[in-house]
């Protein structure tokens, strides 16, 4: 049988001191709180959603109307604008700022129909009349950006 030659009282040191544990717990709590704030800040009020989680028809119509009106200002033949609603996706940011991107078709100055990509960001005020366009990008060209 092999015995330990050193008979001195050896105490095991804890991996973390009490203050280190407190710091780790505090950092963890702050991280969870930050994640919750980030997720919560980029969401619409419940009244904008259907039961299945999709946007209500009214909110979806507002978003696409805001984008169409913003795009129309930069087209050679605005009356020919046709939005491809199936390609539209929206994203929520802080302070009721949203973006919509997708595709549309419109005729150019020569009457040739073209399909283009768009990105429009806007501050949503509850309906399209009370909303403010912040940025308009068509085919990766910045057409409008509101000064801060």
C-alpha positions, 0 to 999 in steps of 0.5 A: 500500500502506497501512502502519501509521504507529505503529512502536512495539512493541505487544503484545497483552494476553491476554483473561484473566490466568492467575489469571482462568483459574484462577478460571473453571476452578474455578467450572466444576468446582464447578458440575459437582460441584454438579449431580452432587451434586444429581442423585445426592442425589435418587435411590433405590438401584438395588435400588428400580428395575426394569431399565426404570427404573421403581420395583419393585412392592415400592417402589411399593406401599410409597410408595402404602401410606404415602400411603394410610395418611396420607390415611386419618387425615383422611377421614370414611369411611376404608374408602371410600378408593380410590387412583387409582394411574395418577395417582400420581407420586413425587419424590425429595429429599435424605436419603431424603425422597420425595413422592407426589402424585395423586388418590383417591376417598372418600365424605364424611360424607354418603356422597357419593363425591368425587375429591380431590388429595393430596400426601404427603411422607415419610422412606422407611426402606426399607419402609413400617413404617420410614417417617415421614410429614412432610406431608399435603395434601388438596385444597390444605389442609394437614392435617399437617406434622411439626415439624422 
